[in-house]
Amino acid sequence: MRSKLPAGTRAGLLVVHVENGGPAEKAGVLLGDVVFEVSGKAVEHMDAIQDSLATKKVGEVLQVRVIRAGEIKPVPITLGERSR
């Protein structure tokens, strides 16, 4: 898997849950995807995703790149309201 990461990328986050009806599911994020980049920045921990979300508003698009079945895929995610 590491060999599929772009140069300079050391790690990614494995998707183990996708909320039914949530923005990630609507965008096509699948269980088993490996998120390695959000908004052009490397993702190695959940904090990186939280940091990316901190300045975004509902309706904005978060540019995410994942590895799925050995291929790099862009997954633009339109942000929605946080569920409680």
N, C-alpha and C positions, 0 to 999 in steps of 0.2 A: 504494500500500500504506500509506504513512504516514497517509493520510486515514482509514484504518480504525482506527488506534490511538486509544484513549481519550484525552481531553484530559489533557495533562501527561505523556504517555508519548512519549518521543523516539525509541525504537528497540526492536528485538526481535532474537531469534536465530533464524535459519533452520535448520530441522532437515534435516540432510544425511545422517544415518545413524540407524537405529533397530535396536538389537540384537535379533536373533531370540530370541523367548521371554523377553525382558527386561521389566521393569515398564512401560516406556514403550509397548512394543508391545502388551502385555496391556491397557493402558489405552486404546489406540486412537490413539496419537500416530502421525502419518503423515509421510512425507518431504514436504517443502515447507511443513509447518506453520511458523508463526512464533510462537515462545514470547515473550510480552511481559510476563507476570506470573507470579510464583511466590509462593504464600502471601501474596497481597495486596501484594507489593512488585514494583516495576518491574524488568525484566530487560534490561540493555543489554550485559552481558558474561557470559562463563562463570563469572566469579568470583561473580556474584550467585546463580547456581544452586548453586555449591559452598557458599556461605555458608548458603543455605537448607537444604542437606542436612546440614551440620555438626552440627546439634542434633537431627536426626531419627533415629529408630530403625527397624529392619526391622519392617514391618507398619503403620507410620504412613502416613497418606494426605497426600500433597503436593497442594495445590490449585493447579493450573496453568491458565492461560488462554492460548489460542492464536488466531491468525487462520488460518482455513482457507477457501479459495475465497471470500475477501472477507467472511466472517462470523466473529464472535467466538464461540468455543466453549470451555466449561469442560471440562477433562480432569483428573479426579482420578486421581492415580497412587499406587498402594499400593507402598511401597518394599520392595525385596527385598535379598537378599544381593548384595554386589558380586562380580562375576566376576573371576577372577584372570587 
